[in-house]
Amino acid sequence: MSEAVMRRLAKPLLFLAAFIWGTSFFIMKNTLDAVPPFWLLVFRFTTGAVLLGLFCWKKWRTHFTWDYLWRGGLFGVFLFIAYTTQTFGLTGTTPSKNAVLTATYCVLVPFLAWRVFHRRPDRYNLLAAFLCITGVGLGSLSGDLTVTWGDGLSLFSALFYALHIVAVNRLSGGKDIYLLTTIQFASTALLSLAGGLLFQPFPAGIFTQPEVLWPLAYLCVMATTVALLCQNVGQVWSEPSSASVILSLESVFGVLFSVLLIVVAVLTKVGGCGLGAKRCHYQNYQAARIGGGMISRGEVALIVATKGAALGLMSNMFMGPVILTVVVTTVIAPILLKIAFASRKNGKGGGEDQKIEETELVKNYNIAMRGEDTNEEEEIPAGARS
């Protein structure tokens, strides 16, 4: 593709990478419960290296030179240190502080780029740095004005995420980014393998657990191969500072993904139950009331989800979204019902009209259950009349 096209695609690719990482938060958390961190990195980056290496296998003979090894290897070293220190830092601090401290890499990038590209940060970068230092101090200092070792590792990982972004932008010029990314994956996998062999047992039991293998496959293919390739390609054709800001939006996309789950949960109930009511010859406002009343999941959903997780029928990774869905739908169901009933009452009044509506509801239901049409009058045999 031409340079102009690649520059137009750079930022959408970075947004796509941030979106994939944002939607994989709860998958990552629950997969770490079954797979040790080093071995998780081995599986992810080995898969990425194999898939991407096969995808661009023709380029190995036409584009590869030996300097690709140290360039891609350096990318892999930075990425390995960043992932490792962030993962182990999480054990010494809270998840929220770990996420905030790691995201400071977007502030570090302009100052590292100043050293490499000799472009001075502007006043907005300086203001962002001041606010970042203030926020880190307020968020990390404990009661005795000390920083925990987990906070320190989280900040250390932010430094290497920033170094990785600057290095990719600086060393990828004139090189095939697909080959560099493949070598980056392979070097990260080798370093992770060394760490796994030295410090952690091999998780052989996961290969008999489908509830672990499917999320792991998503992490290997989407959150590693596709997302990191989009990041590297996007960084080559964009400024390091803008790339770091876009990539830091992954937490925002994580929140939006949770909101999307709630929206789907509501629409499926309203649409499914409402359409079913329409099929039974209810009027539109009646179908809306039925759909709104069916939104709430309540404690039954929690009981079913807990039982399914205990029996191994559902992965524990879905418990968080299930609980969130139950809480939100339980809260909004009476609100929507009040709107549905109030709108009809204001339009037609209450009292006797309401009694007629209820009578018609029962009549329509009985007719629909017998498979008869509402327009046909029920015939009563002459002998049955009083």
N, C-alpha and C positions, 0 to 999 in steps of 0.2 A: 504494500500500500504506500501511497505517497506520504510525504512528511506532513502535509496539510491535513490529510485524513486522520493520521495517527494523533496529531495534536487535538483534533476534535474528539477523538475517542478516548483520550487519556483520562480525563476527569470522570466520564461515565464508567470506565473500568475501575477506577479507584472507588467510586461509590458502590459498585457491584461487590468489590472485595469487602468493604465495610459492612454492607448488607449481609453477606454470607456469614461473616464472623459474628455479627450481631444476632442473627437467628440461630447460632449454634451455641449460645451461652449455656442453656440448660442441658444440652447434649454433652458438652464438654465436662460439666460439673459431675454428672452422673456416670460418665465413662471413667473418670478418674477414680471413682469408688471401686471399680473392678480391675482397672489396668494401672500399674505403677507409672509415674510420669515419664521415666526414661524409656520404658518399653512402648508407651503410647507414642512418643516422638519417633521411635524406631519404625513402628507400623505406619505412621502417617507419612514420614518423609521417604521411606523405602518405596511405598506405593506411589508417591508423587514422582520419584526419580524414574521408576519403571514406566509408568504411564506416559510421562512427558518425553522420556527417552525414545519410546516406541513411536510417539506421535511425530517427532522430528528426526527420525533415524536417517533420512537422506542427507540431512545437513551435517552429519558427523564427517562425511567424506569431502564435502564441498566447503565448509566454513570453519571446521575445528582447527585450532592451532594450540600449541602448548601453553600459551599465556591464559587461555580460558581456565586452566586448572587453578592457578593461584587467584584469579579474579573471583570465579565462582566459589572456590574454597574459602576465601575471605568472607564472602557473603554468608556462607554457611556457618562459619565460626561466630560471626556477630549474631546471627539468628539463634544459634544453639545457646549461647550465653544468655541472650535476652529471654528465651523461653524457659531455660532452666532456673535462672534467678527469680523470675516472676513466679514460677510454680512453687519453688521452695520458700519464697518470701510469703506466699499465701498461708503457709503453716505458722508463720510468726506474727501475723496481723489479721485484721478483719478483711473479708472480701471487698467491702465498699472502699476501704482505705487502699487496698492493693490496686483496685481498678483506677482510683483517682490518681494515685502516685505514679502508676505506670503510664497513664495518659499524659504526663508532663513531657513526654518525648516530643510532642508537637510544639512545645515552647523551646526545647533545646535545639531543634533542627536549624532554625535561622542562624543561631550563633555558631554551630558547627559548620554550616555552609559558609559563614563569613571567613572562617579559618581556611577552608578548602577552595572556595570560589572567589574570595576577596570581595564579596559584596556585603556592605555594611547593613546590619538590621535597621529598619526604619523605626520611627517613634512608636508605632503600634506594636512592634515586636518588643520594644523596651517596656511598654506599659503592660503587655501580656506577661512578660517575665516577672515584673514586680508583683502583679496580682497572683501569679502562680506561686512565687516564693511565699507570699503572705498566706495563701490558701494551704500550701504544704505545711507551713509552720503551725497554723491553727488546727489542721486536721491530724497531724502526726504527733505533736508534742503531747505527752501524757501529763498526769497531774504534777509530777516532779520535774517537768520541763526536760524530759529525755525522749529520745526516739528509739523505738524497739528495733531489734535486728531484722525483723520482718519488713519494717518500713524502709530500712536501709537497703535491703535486697530489692525491694520494689522500685526504689529510685535508681538503683544500679541497673536494673533491667531496662528502665526508661532510657538510660544513657545508651545502651547497646541497640535498642530499637531505633533511636535517632541516628546512631552511627551506621546502622544497616541502610536506612533511607538515603543518607548522604553518600555512602559508598556505592550503592546501586546507581545513583544519579551520576556520580563522578567516573566510575570505571566501566560503564556500559556503552559509552560512546563508540560507535563503529563496530560493535560486536553484536552477534545474534543473541537476543535476550532469552530465547528459548533454550539454547545450549547452556547459557550461564545459569539459568534457573534450574536446569536439570542437574548441573554440577553442584549448585547450592544445596539442592535436596539431598544429593548423595553424600556430601560432606557432613551435613547435619545429621543424617541417619547414621553414619559411621561414628561420629562423636557420641551420639545417644546410645548406640550399641555398646561402646566402651563403658559408658556410665552404667548401663543396665547390667552388664556382665559383672562389673565390680561391686555394685551397691544394691541391686534389687533382684529378687527372684523372677524367673520367667513365668508369666501368667498363662500356663498351658490350659487351665480350665475354661478360659473364655471361648475356646473353639467349639465347645458344646453348649454355649449359651446364645441362642439367637437374639435375645433381648439386648445383648452387648454387641454382637457382631454387626447388626444393622446400623446402630448409631456410630460404631467405629468406622464402618464403610463410608458413611456420610462425612465424617471428619477427614478421612483419608482422601476422598475424591474431591469433595466440594470445599471444605474449610482449609485444605492444604493445597492440593494440586491446582484447582481452579482459582481460588482466592489469591494465593501467593503469586501465581502467574499474572493475574490481572493487576496485582500491586506492582510487580516489577515492570510490566509493560507500560502501565500508566505513569510510573515514576520517570521512565526514560524520556517521556515526552511532556513533562510538566515540571514546574518549579518545586524544589524540595519542601519549601515552607507550605505551599498550598496543598501538596500531597499529604503532608503530615496532618494538616487540619482535617482534610476529608477522611483520612483513615481513622482519625480519632472519633468519628461519628458512629463507630460500631456499637457503642453503648446506647446511643439514641435509637438505632435500628433495632436493638434488642428490646427496648421498651415498646416501639411501634409494632414489633412482632407479637408481643403479649396483647396489645390492644386489638390487633387483627384477629387473634384467637377468640377474644370476647365477642367481636362483631360477628364472626362466623357462627359462634354458639347461639347468639340471639337470632340471627337471620334464619338459620336452619329450623329453629323451633317455630318462629312466627310463620315462615313460609310453609314448612311441612304441615304443621297442624292447621294453619289457616286454609291451605289448599284442600286439605282433607275435609274441612268443614264446608267449603264451597262445593265439594263433590257431593256432600250430603244435603245440598240444596239450602244451606244457610245463606243469609244475606251478607253483604260485605262487612257491615259493622259487627255482626255476630261472629263472623270468621275472625275478625281482628281481635275480638275479646277472647276467643278460644285460644288463638295463637299467643296473645300476650299472657294469658294465664298459664300456659305451658312452658314459659321461658325458664322459670326457676328450677334448678336442679335439686337443691336442698340436701338434707342429710342422706337421702337414699343414694345419691351419686357418690358421696364420700364412702358409704358402706360398700357399694359395689366396687369402687376403685381400690379401696383398701384390701378387700377380699381378692380381687384379681391380682394385685401385686403380691399378696401373700402366697397365692397358688402358682405364681410365676407366669400368669397369663398376660400380665402387663408390666412393662419395665417401670422401675421406680422413678425414672426421669420424667414421667408424665404426671406424677403426683402434684408437683408445684403448679403446673397449668390447670389441673383439675380443681385444686383448692381455690385458685384465683377465679376460675370460671364459676364455681359454686357461689362464692361470696358476691361477685358482681351481679350475676343473674338473679340472685335472691333479693338484692337491694333494688334493682331496677324494675323487677316484675310488678310490684304494686304501684309503682309510679306510672308505668305504661297502662296498667289496667284502669287507674283513675282517669287518665286522659281518654281512654277508649269509652268508658262509661259516661264521663262528663260530656263529651262531644255529642253523644246520642241524646242524652237527657236535655241538653240545651236546644237541640234541634227539634225534638218531638215532644218534650215534656215527660213527666213521670206519671205516677199514679196508675190510672186504669190502662194507659198505653203500655206501661211496663208489664202489667199482668198479661195483657194480650200477647206481648212479645214472648214472654216466658211460655205461654200456652202454645204459640206457634212453634217455638223451639222444640218442645216435646213432641208435637204432632209431626214436624218434619223429620225428627230423628226416628220415630216409630215407622214412618212411611219408608224412609231410606233403608232401615234395617230389614223391611219386608221386600225390598227391591222394587217398590212401586214408584210411579212418578207422582210428584206433588200436584200436578194439574188434573190427575184423574180422581174422580170422586169415589170414595169407598162404597161399594155396593153391599147392602145388607139383605140377606135372603128374606123373602116375605114371611116365612115361617118363624123367623127369629125375632120379628118385630112384636112389641108388646101392644 
